[in-house]
């Protein structure tokens, strides 16, 4: 692959990521407004569900005109379905990032521990020659855990810098090594703090993802109901708007569509007439989105 092709792929990936973020931003207020009592359980693979809906959207949108004539159907289920899918994909990425391991934490801690041990050894030698305060050196020794390693390393770097005029030329440590050690101590301290806050971040990301999922499955479920109603006689509704739960065993499919009752057929040889949305609510052939109860 050439450099230009690599750049093209990178640019495309960045554009896709930006599109997911944009979809989330357009719906963020609506997503955050979903109440706890409304939440749907996440009982399917999110990336697969998003891919299914995005792949089916072109065919689903072809029926927008017919769906708009269905009494009681909210067209926002059609018009926002793509954004619901994009927003769910973005919140799923946020959840994965929050719940995954902090990249390179173990390697960073190992490097920081090695730097600390080196500085402690040099500091002990300088304290023995009374160039550094032995009490200050002893207080920066022996801690366990990532946070203690970071704090001790930062403390040793500070001790060397404060006494650099007396130390320079009497130790193998160079000033640029101290600067490098100081950066590593800071990076380890930040990474450790992020790890400690991870449960809070995971809970927040999980709640946001579930809210986005709730809007997504509800909107797609309504879209499938509309397509099933319009295409009942053709029998191709599942080809146009496939089930998100197809092939799953166990519990019944949450998005299974029950089509409206067809009008009675007087002559078995004559096809049943197509149901009209104009039929009063509650009667055979009426819109599935209108209730007969007042």
C-alpha atoms as one frame of an Amber mdcrd trajectory, in Angstrom:
protein
   0.000   0.000   0.000   1.398   3.403  -0.975   1.710   6.384   1.385  -1.155
   8.116  -0.407  -3.368   5.028   0.068  -2.475   4.850   3.773  -3.318   8.543
   4.182  -6.611   7.965   2.353  -7.574   5.095   4.665  -6.612   7.129   7.751
  -8.620  10.127   6.556 -11.619   7.886   5.874 -11.413   6.329   9.335 -11.176
   9.771  10.949 -14.204  10.930   8.941 -16.206   7.874  10.048 -15.299   8.494
  13.693 -16.312  12.140  13.379 -19.625  11.059  11.861 -20.380   8.828  14.861
 -19.574  11.679  17.240 -21.750  14.073  15.250 -24.677  11.632  15.370 -24.288
  11.367  19.137 -24.118  15.150  19.569 -27.335  15.640  17.616 -29.160  13.274
  19.982 -27.242  13.796  23.223 -30.001  15.708  25.009 -32.597  13.107  24.025
 -30.317  10.242  25.069 -29.569  11.722  28.489 -33.277  12.389  29.069 -34.214
   8.672  28.935 -35.427   7.704  32.400 -34.187   4.765  34.456 -37.603   3.098
  34.303 -37.559   3.218  30.486 -34.240   1.474  29.932 -34.105  -1.604  27.728
 -31.564  -4.350  28.576 -28.664  -4.664  26.153 -29.270  -8.242  25.031 -27.508
  -8.354  21.670 -24.140  -7.570  20.111 -24.099  -3.799  19.670 -21.682  -3.523
  16.697 -23.632  -6.190  14.779 -26.941  -4.457  15.479 -25.602  -1.098  14.322
 -24.197  -2.659  11.146 -27.534  -4.371  10.415 -29.519  -1.143  10.722 -27.080
   0.991   8.753 -27.051  -1.634   6.011 -30.858  -1.797   5.869 -31.443   1.967
   5.935 -31.421   2.593   2.151 -34.247   0.085   1.590 -36.163   1.224   4.673
 -36.026   4.878   3.617 -37.502   4.004   0.238 -40.844   3.510   2.031 -40.838
   6.872   3.810 -43.641   8.251   1.638 -45.936   5.309   2.364 -45.024   5.281
   6.053 -45.841   8.988   6.328 -49.458   8.134   5.468 -49.822   5.697   8.366
 -51.974   7.304  11.013 -50.230   7.662  14.345 -46.714   6.869  13.140 -44.020
   9.288  14.274 -41.735   9.934  11.300 -38.883  10.782  13.653 -38.410   7.016
  13.948 -37.475   7.066  10.287 -35.695  10.366  10.076 -33.491   9.815  13.142
 -32.821   6.106  12.772 -29.374   6.657  11.265 -28.427   9.047  14.054 -29.691
   6.560  16.653 -27.369   3.950  15.130 -24.400   6.340  14.992 -24.999   7.509
  18.561 -25.177   3.938  19.843 -21.926   3.075  18.072 -20.229   6.095  19.648
 -21.466   5.368  23.181 -20.396   1.739  22.754 -16.890   2.951  21.853 -16.903
   5.192  24.935 -17.900   2.231  27.090 -15.193  -0.007  25.618 -12.570   2.681
  26.163 -13.623   3.223  29.783 -13.774  -0.479  30.651 -10.587  -1.523  28.845
  -7.095  -1.597  30.330  -5.063   1.600  30.489  -2.584   1.234  27.653   0.995
   0.605  28.726   0.416   1.030  32.478   2.402  -2.061  33.451   5.296  -1.197
  31.147   5.298   2.402  32.412   5.357   1.245  36.035   8.229  -1.140  35.353
  10.301   1.605  33.730   9.487   4.035  36.554  10.487   1.442  39.177  13.824
   0.864  37.438  14.493   4.608  37.300  13.560   4.955  40.975  15.893   2.143
  42.011  18.766   3.712  40.059  18.199   7.137  41.607  17.839   5.616  45.084
  21.169   3.842  44.687  22.915   7.028  43.576  21.170   9.063  46.280  22.301
   6.596  48.971  25.920   6.896  47.798  25.700  10.694  47.828  24.090  10.647
  51.293  26.971   8.486  52.573  29.366  11.191  51.368  27.141  13.786  53.142
  26.320  15.506  49.857  22.606  14.698  50.235  20.596  14.605  53.458  20.390
  10.978  54.575  16.979  11.510  56.204  15.486  12.889  52.989  16.922   9.969
  51.020  15.612   7.338  53.466  12.082   8.781  53.276  12.075   8.102  49.518
  12.692   4.379  49.788  10.735   1.127  49.927   7.226   2.024  48.771   5.095
  -0.546  46.946   2.388   0.000  44.371   2.247   2.157  41.273   1.348   5.358
  43.117   4.204   4.998  45.622   6.664   4.299  42.819   5.560   7.475  41.035
   5.727   9.585  44.205   9.166   8.284  45.206  10.535   8.801  41.710   9.187
  12.351  41.585  10.620  13.027  45.053  14.083  11.750  44.079  14.064  13.839
  40.907  13.187  16.893  43.006  15.905  16.103  45.545  18.562  15.802  42.818
  17.457  19.032  41.126  17.491  21.007  44.379  21.059  19.903  45.067  22.312
  19.814  41.495  25.001  22.442  42.074  26.610  20.176  44.695  25.903  16.932
  42.858  27.018  17.764  39.330  30.224  15.961  38.471  29.949  13.592  41.467
  27.366  11.197  40.034  26.783   9.361  36.788  23.238  10.802  36.587  22.816
  13.438  33.875  20.345  16.307  33.951  18.469  15.019  30.888  17.977  11.692
  32.686  16.379  13.524  35.583  14.013  15.295  33.208  13.069  11.981  31.612
  12.500  10.385  35.030  10.356  13.352  36.073   8.136  12.937  33.020   7.744
   9.226  33.657   6.802   9.854  37.295   4.126  12.317  36.228   2.759   9.976
  33.540   2.577   7.076  35.995   0.795   9.182  38.598  -1.802  10.312  36.057
  -2.312   6.782  34.727  -2.732   5.432  38.260  -5.314   8.094  39.007  -7.230
   7.167  35.870  -7.223   3.522  36.885  -8.582   4.378  40.323 -11.400   6.389
  38.744 -12.153   3.685  36.166 -15.229   2.236  37.979 -16.894   5.661  37.980
 -16.084   6.192  34.303 -17.312   2.701  33.373 -20.619   3.192  35.191 -21.214
   6.543  33.499 -20.332   5.192  30.042 -22.472   2.086  30.593 -25.521   4.164
  31.585 -25.132   6.422  28.563 -24.784   3.442  26.222 -27.929   1.816  27.616
 -29.913   5.014  27.061 -28.695   5.216  23.470 -29.514   1.535  22.992 -33.046
   2.061  24.305 -33.790   4.775  21.745 -32.148   2.740  18.994 -34.126  -0.494
  19.491 -37.399   1.345  19.977 -37.000   3.389  16.811 -35.974   0.366  14.759
 -38.798  -1.694  16.223 -41.305   0.939  15.137 -39.748   1.073  11.675 -40.053
  -2.725  11.380 -43.711  -2.568  12.407 -44.390  -0.043   9.675 -42.577  -2.078
   7.015 -44.330  -5.288   8.126 -47.707  -3.562   7.849 -46.990  -2.205   4.381
 -45.393  -5.395   3.017 -47.532  -8.015   4.713 -48.980  -9.314   1.461 -45.532
  -9.470  -0.182 -43.925 -11.332   2.704 -40.587  -9.556   2.301 -40.609  -7.318
   5.390 -37.741  -9.210   7.041 -35.636  -8.806   3.908 -36.133  -5.036   4.007
 -35.833  -4.544   7.773 -34.220  -7.690   9.231 -34.588  -8.703  12.848 -31.726
  -7.757  15.138 -32.251 -11.044  16.993 -32.345 -13.428  14.047 -30.835 -16.806
  14.870 -30.808 -16.228  18.627 -32.277 -18.970  20.777 -33.868 -18.812  24.202
 -36.249 -15.935  24.847 -38.536 -14.637  22.142 -37.314 -11.887  19.888 -37.981
  -8.442  21.421 -38.471  -6.901  17.977 -40.836  -9.545  16.551 -43.518  -7.830
  14.487 -47.156  -8.871  14.744 -48.884  -7.632  11.588 -52.372  -6.120  11.688
 -55.255  -8.464  11.071 -56.125  -8.697   7.378 -59.714  -8.051   6.189 -61.853
 -11.219   5.798 -61.673 -12.915   2.394 -65.075 -13.687   0.832 -63.725 -15.846
  -2.007 -60.757 -18.116  -1.203 -59.583 -17.739  -4.814 -59.512 -13.949  -4.591
 -56.495 -12.275  -2.910 -57.305 -10.255   0.180 -57.424  -6.500  -0.430 -54.539
  -4.419   0.907 -55.371  -2.885   4.273 -55.927   0.860   4.189 -54.673   3.191
   6.935 -58.013   4.983   6.722 -59.863   2.107   8.426 -61.054   3.216  11.901
 -58.798   2.237  14.800 -59.490  -1.166  16.267 -61.055  -2.632  13.140 -59.385
  -5.208  10.910 -56.906  -3.552   8.561 -56.505  -0.412  10.695 -53.121   1.225
  11.306 -51.009  -0.583  13.914 -49.982   2.808  15.350 -53.461   4.013  16.364
 -55.174   2.849  19.549 -58.907   2.167  19.637 -59.092   3.274  23.253 -59.986
   6.874  23.879
